[in-house]
């Protein structure tokens, strides 16, 4: 099954709650950690994922506010 298409890029509404994003890496010297941080920006990737979920599941009127 092919992956779901990404929603069109958009900025979330100003009042959409974006949860605090926390990432923990025990060993920054590990080859996998090095590759991960070379290939993506974790904050942007996680934030984009949250906004995508909001866009897929909610309208601007029904998005959770808390």
C-alpha positions in Angstrom: 0.0 0.0 0.0 1.5 3.4 -0.9 2.0 5.9 1.8 -0.7 8.6 2.4 -0.1 11.8 0.5 1.1 14.7 2.5 -1.4 17.5 3.1 -0.6 20.8 1.4 1.9 22.9 3.5 0.2 25.5 5.6 0.9 27.3 8.8 -1.3 26.3 11.7 -3.8 28.8 13.1 -2.2 31.0 15.7 -4.4 29.5 18.4 -3.8 25.8 17.6 -2.0 24.3 20.5 1.4 22.8 19.6 2.6 20.5 22.5 6.0 20.9 23.9 8.4 18.8 21.8 11.1 16.9 23.7 13.6 14.6 22.2 16.3 12.6 24.0 19.4 11.1 22.5 21.6 9.1 24.8 24.6 8.8 22.4 25.1 11.6 19.9 28.2 9.7 18.7 26.2 6.7 17.5 26.2 6.3 13.7 22.4 6.3 13.7 22.2 9.5 15.7 24.7 11.2 13.4 22.7 10.1 10.4 19.4 11.2 11.9 20.6 14.7 12.7 22.4 15.1 9.4 19.2 14.2 7.4 16.4 16.0 9.3 15.5 18.8 11.6 13.7 17.1 14.4 11.7 20.1 15.6 10.4 20.9 12.2 9.6 17.3 11.4 7.6 16.7 14.6 5.8 20.1 14.3 4.9 19.3 10.7 3.6 16.0 11.8 1.4 17.6 14.5 0.0 20.1 12.1 -0.7 17.4 9.5 -2.7 15.4 12.1 -4.7 18.6 12.9 -5.3 19.2 9.2 -6.4 15.6 8.5 -8.6 15.2 11.5 -10.0 18.6 12.3 -11.4 21.8 10.7 -10.4 25.2 12.0 -13.6 25.2 14.1 -13.1 21.7 15.7 -9.3 21.6 16.3 -8.6 21.0 20.0 -7.9 24.2 21.9 -6.3 22.8 25.1 
